[in-house]
């Protein structure tokens, strides 16, 4: 009851005209900036941080929260329409959303994403209010072996599920892990794979890799196949701009399942939206009755991950507000903003700054409603981007991708690196390597390496230190089941085997 009363006081703060204005500004800026490839919500908050010096802390953080949620939705918009993620959490949206858009179902994909963000954000924020202290206590007990096991599960699951060949999936993952190794060793400070280049000493930014493999690779691939796909003037037809009854029936459960996966992963340190969106996608593919549509435009593959991403955004605030631990780049920038105002997030924050904290949490509900009201009517308008002739459309993508890459570090070298990675993306498409495992390798590879080395240091180099917790043992058991399922399925009596393509088959596809 104390939390509910404090939340009501927070609504009194968030619903003042001035704070409503800041929430609307944040949502609009976040959506607009999230649409630009390479310029995600973290960069938007960082750029706007100096602008808020004259604002009161409550108004500033309400605007930052709007930018956070708006940026996540804007990133999924470009992922769906142009196969160009605006930020790493929107990578999964491209897997099913872009094939839907190419089939003329872009408005439905955008609507599923918008409602998914609304459902995930609302459920996640309710969980933030109710479960923040409990989740924070559980997060403290999770150690390096557990983190490493979770990341290995993400690697194995995505390479086993995506594509027609496990070999190609693991080859793509190896490419991503190699790119993730570029730069300084986090433990020793030694240079790795920099080839004497000072620009590579800081590593390759994940935004450059994601935009290069997706946007540049896609643009070059389309240009190479333009004559075979209807000529340069061919546009993409658009269907009805709303969700039909069958689509609503298929998306309701993914919208509700997403927060169950997204919120806990957002709340744990070193979490974020990447792992839960991957796991949500895998879960929806396993549970769907339309598994054959995955990879060709399954709406469940948009609804579930987008709901999980939005819920994870609420989960990140748990660690930041209660422990002072940022789990994403946006949370890290917001933590710097707290310190700028002389406020230190931690267990005592709710007692020392109740108006600020509960006003911020209440503004999340307000921002979700604003986002839904803003983006549902705009879905058909955004989808009309696909009517632009493809040479002009992809020329625009190349331009904005280059601008986004240059904005990451302010160096022309980043643009050259973007083009090189784009050529790599073209070759991966040419030889049938799935792109997503490479992105996962870049995003999670450095963190997995760090957690592995920490776990080995704790155990004095003993490999048994990786499996010394019940949580880690459970995760490795799931990994073994995923890897061994094709052989186990062959060993089953014929009458017990799932039919090919059956919706209830729990394991990954057979190796070729």
N, C-alpha and C positions, 0 to 999 in steps of 0.2 A: 504493500500500500504506500510505503514511503516513496518508492520509485514512481508510482503512478501520480502521486501528488506533486512530486518534483517535475514530472513530465508536463503536467498541466500548467505549472508555473513557467516551464520552458516555452510552451505554446503562447503564453501571454507575452513573452519576450520576442519570439520569432514572428508573431503576427502583427507587430507594430508596422506602420506603413514604411518606415525607413528600412527596417530589416527585410520586409517583403521585397522592397526594391533591390537590395543587395542580393537576395536569393535569385530574383529574376535575372539580374545582370550576370551572376555567376553561371546560371543554367544556359543562358544564351551564349556567353563567351565560351563556356566549356564545350557546348555542342559545335559551335562554329570552328573552334581551334582543333577539336578532336577530329573533324572531317579532313583537315589537312594532313597528308601523309607525313609521318615523322615528328609532328608537333603534337605530343600527347598532353594529358592533363598535368603531368608533373612539370613540364616546361612552361605550361600556361600559368600555373601557380607561382613558379619561380620568377617568371617575367613580371607578374603583377604584384609580387611581394613589395617592391619599393613603392608602388602606387598606394598601398594601404597604410603608409606611415601615419597619415593624418586621421585614419579611421579609429573608432573605438574597437577593442579586441573582438567583441561579440559580432559586430557587423562584418569585420574582416573575415572571421572564420566561417560565418554563414555564407559569405560569397565564395570562399575557398571550397566549402563543401559542395556548393552548386557547380563549381568548375569541375570538381572531381567526378561527380555523377554525370554531368553533361559531357565531359570529355570521353568517358567510357562509352556513352551511347554514340557520340560522333565518330569514334574509332570504329565501331561496328558498322556504321553507315557506309564508310568507304570500303570496309572489308566485304560487305555484301554486294555493293554495286560495282566496285572496280577491282576487287581482289587485292586491295591495298590497305593493310591494317594501319590505323592511325596510332596504335600503341600495342604492346605485346599481349595485353589481355584480350584484344580483338582478333587475334590470329585465328582462333577456332571458328569465328563467325564466317570466315572466308570459305571454309571447307564445304559447307552446305548452302550458305547464303548466296555465294556467287553463282553456283550452278542454277539455283532458283532464279536469280536475276537474269541469267543468260536465256532461261526458258520463258521469260516474260512474267515471272512471278516475283519480281523485285518488291512491289508494294506489300505482298503478303509476308515476305521475309522481314521487311522493315517493321511491319506491324507486330509480327511475332517477337522481334527483338525489343521493340518498345514496351510491349506488355510484359515481356520477360524481365526487362529492367525494372519495371514498376513493381511486379510481384516480388522479385528477388530483393529489391531495395526495401520494400515495406516489411517483408518477413524478416529480413536481416536486421533492420532497425528495431523491430519489436524484440528480437532476440538480444540485440545490444542492450536494450533497456532491462530485460529480465535476467539475462545470463552473464552479463559482463564480469561480475566478480568470480563466478564459478569457472568460466572459460579461462580467465586469467590465471587462476590457480592451476588448472590442468596444463596450460601452456608452459608454465614454469617447470613442470616435471618432465617435459619432453627433451631428450638429450640428442647429442650429435649422432649416435647410431640410429635413432629413430628417424631423424631428418634424412640421413643417407638412404635408409631403406625406402622411405616414401619416394625419394627422387629416382631410385632404381626402378621402383614400381611404375613411375610415370614413363621412364625410358622404355621399359619392356612392353608395357601395355600399348603405348602408341605405335611402336614399331611392329607389334603383332597384329594390331587391328587395321592399320592403314595400308593401302596398297594391295597388290595381288601377290607380292613376294616378300617374305621376311628378310631375305638376303638384301633386297633393295632397301627395305626399311632400315636395317642395321647399317647399310652403307651410308644412307642419308644421315643417320644419327652420328656416325663417325665423322662425317664432314662437319656437322654442327659442333661436336665436341672439340675437333681440331681448331675451328675458328674461335671457340671459347677459350682455348689455351693461349691465344696470341696476347702478348703483353707481359707485364711483370708478375712473377710468382707472388701470390699474396702472402706466403709464409717467409720466403727467403729474399724476395726482392730481385731475383735473377730474371733476366730477359728471356722470353721464350718465343720462338718463331717470329721474331721482329725483323730478321734479315738486316740488322744494322739501322733500321729506320726509327728515328725518334718519334715520329707520328704514331707508330704502332706500339710504342711502349705503354700507352694507357689502355691498350686493348682495342677491340672493335666494338663499337656501341651496338647493342642489340637492335636499336631502331634502324640503323643502317643495314644490318643483316636482314631484318624482316622486310623492310621496304625494298631492298635490292632483290631478294629472292622472290618476293611476291610481285611487287609492282613492276620493277624493271624487267624481271624475268618473264612476267606475263605479257608486258607490252612487246618485248622482242619476239616472244613466241607467237603472238597474234600477228605481228608484222610479217613473220616468216611464213605464216599460213593464210595470209589475207586472201590470196587468190582462190584458195580451196574452201573458204567459209563465206562465200556470198559477195565478194567484192568489197571495195573500200567504202561504198556508200550505204552498205547494209546496216540498218538500225535493228534494235531489238524490240519486238512488240511487247506491249504491256497489257496485262489482264486486269480484272476487276480490282479496285483498290481497297479490298476488305477481306477479312478472313471468313471462309465459308464454314458451314456446320461441321463438316468432316475435319477441316483444319483445326477448328477449336477443340474438337474431341481429341485430336492427336497431340495438341500442345498443352492442354490443361495439366496433365500429370507432370510433364517435364518442367513446367513453370513452378510447380510445387516441390519437385525433387531437387531442383537446382540449389535453393538455399540450404538444404540439408548437407550438401557437399561443399558449397561455397563458403558459408559462414565460418565453420570450424577452421578451414584452411586459411582463411583471411585473418583469423584471430591469432594463430600460432606465430611466434617469431620466425622469420625467414619464410613466411607464407606468401600471400599475394594472390592474384587472380589467375596466374598461369596454370598451376597444377590443378585447381578445382575445375577450370573450364575443360582441360584435357580429360579429366576423370568423368566429368558430366557427359561429355561427348561419347566416351566409351560406354558409359552406363546406358545412355539412351539407345545406342546402337544395339546393345545386348538385349534390351527390354522391348525394342520396337517390333511391331508386327510387319513392318515395311523395311526390313533390313536391306533388301535389294536396292532400295532407293538411296541408301547412304553412299555418298560420293557423287550422286547425280542430282541432289537437291531434296534431301529429307528435311521437312520443317522442324522435326524434333531436334535435329542437330543444330538448329539456331536457337530454339526456345530454351532448351535446358542449359547450355553453356552461358547464354546471355543472362539468364536468371541467376546462375551460380556466380558469374562475374560481379553482378550488382550486389548480391548478398555478401560476397567476399570484401567488397568495399566497405560495408558496414562492419565486417569482422576486423578489418585493419584498425578501425578506430578503437576497438577493445584494447589491443596491445598498446596503442599509442597513448590513450587517455589514462589507462589504469596502471601500466608498467613503464610508460615513457619509451617503449621500444617500437620504432617504425618498421613495418614489414613490407612497405612498398616505397617507391621513389616519392610519390605524392605525400605519403605520411612523413617521410623524412623532411620534405620541404615544409610541411605544416608544423613539424616539431621545431624547426628553425624559426618559424613564425611565432610560435609560442614563446620561445626563448627571447625573441626580439622584443616581446612585450613584457619580459621579466617574469613569465609564467613557466613553471616546470611541471610537465605532466607526470603523474605518478599516483600512487594509492591515495594521497591526500588531496588530489585535485578536486574531487567531487565535494569535499568539505570546504576547501578554500575558495573555489570559484564556481559555486553551484549555478549562478545565473548564466555564466558563460557556457558551461558544459551542457546543461539541460536546454538552453536556448539553441545550441548547436545541434543537439540530437533532435529537438523538435523541428528544426529547419530542414532536417533530412526528409521528414514526412512531407513537408511543404514542397521541397524541391522535387520529390518524386511525382507529386501531382502536377506540378508545373511542367516537368519533362513529358509526362504522358499527354497532357493537353497540347503541348507544343509539337510533339513529334508525330502523333497519330495523324493529324491533318496534313502534316508535311510529307508523309510517306510517299504519296503519289507524286508530289513535286520533286522530291529527291530522286525518285525512280525515273523521272523524265530525263535525267542525265544520260540514261542509256539510249535515248533517241538520237543523241549526237553521233554523227558518222564516226566510225571507229578511228580513222587516221587522226582526226582532230581530238577525239576523246583521249587516245593514248598519248598523243603529243602533250596534251595538258597534264596527264598523269606523270610523264617523264619530267615535265617542268616543275610541278609541285613536289615530286619526289626529290629532285635535285635541290630545291629550295629547303625542304625539310632536312636533308642530309647536311647541307651547309649550315643550317641553324643549330645542329647538334653541337658542333665544335667551332664553327666560324672559320674553317679552313677549307681551301680548295681541294686538299688531299682527300677529304671525306667524300667529295663528289666523285673523284676518280675511283676511290675504293667502292663506292656505291655501284658504279658502272661495272667494275670487275666482278663484284658479287652478283650483279644482274646477269652477266654472261654465264656465271656458274649456275644461276637459276634456269637460264635457257637450256644449258646442257643437261641439267637434271630432268627437265621436262622432256627433252629429246630422247633420253635413255630410260624414261619411266621411273625415276626415283621420286618418291613422295617428298614434298617440300617440308611438311610439318615436323617430322623427326629432326631435321637439321635445325629448325628454329628452337625446338625443345632443347637440343644439345647446347646451343649457344646460351639460352636463357638459364638453364639449370646446371649446365656443366661446371662452371666455376664454383657455384654453391655446393654441388655434390662433392667436388674435389676438396673443398675446404672442410666440409663436415666429415668426410672420410679421414682426412689427416688429423682432425681433432679427435675422432674416435680412436684412431690408432695411437695417438699420443697419450690419451687417457689410459689405454690398456698396455702401455710400454711396447707397442708394436705387435701385440698379439692379435691375430685375426679373430679370435674368439670375442674380442671386444665389440665386434660388429653385431653380435647376436646375444648380447648379455641382458636384454630387456624383453619382457613378454610382447611388447608392442612390435619390436623389430622382428621377433620370431614369427609373429602372426603375418606381418607384411611379406616376409620371405616365403612363407607357406603359400600365400596368394600368388606370388611371382612364380613359384614352382608349378602351381596349378595352371597358370596361363601358358607357361612354356611347354608343359607336358600334355596339355589337353588334346592336341591333334592325335598323339599316339594313344592316349587313353581312350579316345573316342573310337579309334580303330579296334581296340581290344574289347570293346563292349560287344555283347551278343547283337546280332543284326537287328533283332526285333526291338532292342532298346536304344539303337542309335537314332539321333535326331535326323529327320529328313533333310536333304540338302536345301540350304536357304531357309530352314524353319525358323520361325520367329523366336522360339524358346531355346534355341541352342545357346548354351552359356559360354562357350569358349571361343577363341579366335579362329579365323579361317585356316584351313589346311595350308601347309607349305606347298609350293608348286613342285 
